Amino acid sequence: MRHTIRAFEPGDQDAVTALALRAWAPVFASLEQALGSLFAVMHQDWRADQRQAVEAACQDENLTVWVAEADSSVSGFAAARLDHDERIGEIHMIAVDPDHQRAGVASALTEHAVRWFTGHGMTLAMVETGGDPGHAPARRTYERNGFTPLPIARYFREL
């Protein structure tokens, strides 16, 4: 199935939000396993938090958002920003509907963002993801697309 990438339109919001929540359910399950009781402190309602984050990203004037589409339905999306001072393009958010995962959609969105960065004079592309098992597919996508991981340790403690 061929996926095309186009600019996000306001009418895409419901589909984008729904696919992001479906795509990230295994990620949040992995985070819950990794964090134990800290998960509830950090994410009282991860679905509501992520719904708000996706909607905010799609409406943020500082972000450019694209959707991947297959057979006239939204199969994925990416939101990116440019930091002209640092000359860094950042993929802020990306998700692919579970029914379309492992079909090259994330790679196509990543490559699209990288071309956009290059076209705007950026000299570095950046994306962040988790080190837990739920984020392993994202790490593989970014590494296949030429990104080099920088291991960072982030620690949490309930107060």
Secondary structure, DSSP 8 states (H G I E B T S, - for coil): ---EEEE--GGGHHHHHHHHHHHHHHHHHHHHHHHTTHHHHH-TTHHHHHHHHHHHHHH-TT-EEEEEEETTEEEEEEEEEEETTTTEEEEEEEEE-GGGTTTTHHHHHHHHHHHHHHHTT-SEEEE---SSGGGHHHHHHHHHTT-------------
